[in-house]
Amino acid sequence: MDLGIGGRIALVTAGSRGFGLATALELAREGAHVALCARGGDDLASATAAVQAAGKGRVLAGRVDVTDDAAVERFIADVEHGLGPIDLMLINAGGPPTGTFDEVDLGQWEAAYRLTLESAVRLCRRVLPGMRQRGYGRVVQVTSVTVKQHLNNLMLSNVIRPAAHSLIKQLARESAADGVTLNSVAPGFHTTSAIDRIVDDRIAKGEAADRAAVLAAWEEAIPAGRLGEPGELAALITFLMSERAGYITGQCIAADGGWVQGTF
């Protein structure tokens, strides 16, 4: 299936591992030119090499903290100069720390807001106007299954991630007539490093004896009987970025093996 991504310019944030790297690889295989950034540089060089090897398009990488307005502005300017105007954008910034309401302080609330919601606002303010002016664009945001069903000990994610999707929903309404779609994906339990925070939290609170016990409990609760792989979410993201997905916008699509019990 030709997704119509070949030759498109894609920006992937938090692209050095997990969902970001899996998506960058998938986009490269589809023939896109990929710009990836990450806050830490330890994995960025190897991720860049892997993305370059995955396809024939050009690749550009940079160390960027998405909560830093000046850093984001510089990187996007570099992308536009080195690759061209951005057609596809993955908003992906990891997640806030675990904790109940009593366990998280105001500083953590502010940091979670800046990482999860403000960074999405910043990226959309910089990239979305150009997409609308050119009459084409695809934006996908990685949220969490907590948008659809809350998880214990994830107060910050339970509260702020739905707000981040509300941003995408509203921007989708404002941009649809200009040929731009915006959607969120809501991953459930996947085999990424981010899951370690939840595992450690469960063990620390005495809710499980060890990592194996935590994973076994999740697998039992997931109808698919297993955790997801990053590449599976990347396939969904890539489809939402395709020409074929032009009538899908404003949605929050769960990829959770059937874990969410609600109807919507």
KOLMARLUM-243640 format. One record per residue (C-alpha): residue in three letters; x, y, z. Coordinates in steps of 0.2 Angstrom, whole numbers, plus 5000, padded with zeros to 4 digits. Layout:
alaXYZ/...
***
This chain:
met500050005000/asp500750174995/leu500450295010/gly501050445000/ile502350485012/gly503850475001/gly504750634999/arg503850715014/ile504750805028/ala504450735045/leu504850805062/val504950675076/thr505250735094/ala505950615107/gly506550515093/ser508050435100/arg507150285107/gly505450205111/phe503950265101/gly504850405093/leu506250305086/ala505050165080/thr504050305071/ala505650385063/leu506150215057/glu504450175049/leu504350345041/ala506050325034/arg505550155027/glu504150245018/gly505350365010/ala505150515021/his506550635025/val506650635044/ala507150755057/leu507350685074/cys507750765091/ala507950715109/arg508350795125/gly509850685129/gly511250645116/asp511750475122/asp510550375111/leu510350505097/ala511850455087/ser511450275086/ala509650315082/thr510150435068/ala511150305060/ala509750175061/val508550295053/gln509750335040/ala510050155036/ala508150115036/gly507750225020/lys508450325006/gly507850495013/arg508950625021/val509050625040/leu509450775052/ala509550765071/gly509850875085/arg509850885104/val508250985109/asp507351005125/val505551035119/thr505151145135/asp506451265129/asp505651385116/ala507351455109/ala507951275107/val506451225098/glu506451375087/arg508251345082/phe507951165078/ile506451195067/ala507351335058/asp508751205055/val507551075048/glu506751195036/his508351255030/gly509151085028/leu507650975023/gly506251095019/pro504551145026/ile503851015038/asp502350905032/leu502250775046/met502550805064/leu502550685079/ile502350765096/asn503050655108/ala503850705125/gly503850555136/gly502750565152/pro502650645169/pro503250545185/thr502150435194/gly501250475210/thr499650515219/phe498950685223/asp499750685240/glu501450635233/val501650765219/asp502150945223/leu501751105214/gly503451095205/gln503050925198/trp501350995192/glu502251135183/ala503551025175/ala502250905169/tyr501251045162/arg502751115153/leu503250945146/thr501650875141/leu500451015136/glu501551175134/ser502751085123/ala501351035111/val500651205111/arg502451275106/leu502751145092/cys500951175085/arg501151365085/arg502851355076/val502351215063/leu500451215060/pro500351385052/gly501451335038/met500551175035/arg498851265034/gln499551395022/arg500251255011/gly498651155012/tyr499350995018/gly499950925035/arg499850785047/val500150805066/val500050655078/gln500250665096/val500750525108/thr499750535123/ser499250385134/val497850265138/thr497550375153/val496650485142/lys495250355141/gln495450265157/his496450325172/leu497750225181/asn498150225199/asn499650325205/leu499750425188/met498950585194/leu499950695183/ser499650595167/asn497750565171/val497450755172/ile498650835160/arg498650705145/pro496750735142/ala497050925141/ala498450885128/his497250785118/ser495950925120/leu497251045111/ile497350925097/lys495450905095/gln495251095095/leu496651125082/ala495950985071/arg494251085070/glu495151245066/ser496351165053/ala495251035044/ala494651145030/asp496551185026/gly496951005022/val497850975039/thr497350835051/leu497850815069/asn497550665080/ser498150585096/val498650405099/ala498450325116/pro499650185119/gly499350065133/phe500649955141/his502149935128/thr503849865130/thr504750035131/ser505950105144/ala504550225150/ile503550075157/asp504950045170/arg504350195180/ile502750115183/val503449945187/asp504650025200/asp503250125207/arg502149965209/ile503649875218/ala504050015229/lys502250025235/gly502249845239/glu500949805225/ala502049675217/ala503549575222/asp504549605207/arg504549655189/ala503949485183/ala502449495194/val501949665187/leu502149615169/ala501149455173/ala499749555180/trp499649675165/glu499649525153/glu498249445162/ala497249615162/ile497549645143/pro496349545132/ala497749525119/gly498749435133/arg500349535130/leu501149705130/gly501249795114/glu502849835104/pro503450005099/gly503349965081/glu501549925082/leu501150095088/ala502250175075/ala501250085061/leu499650165067/ile500550335068/thr501250315051/phe499550275044/leu498750435052/met500150535043/ser499750465026/glu498750535012/arg497450395014/ala497050455032/gly496450625026/tyr494750605033/ile495250555050/thr495550705062/gly495250755080/gln495350575086/cys496150495100/ile496450315095/ala496950185108/ala498250055105/asp498049945120/gly497749765116/gly495949795121/trp496349845139/val495150005140/gln493449945146/gly492450105141/thr491450115125/phe492350265118/
***
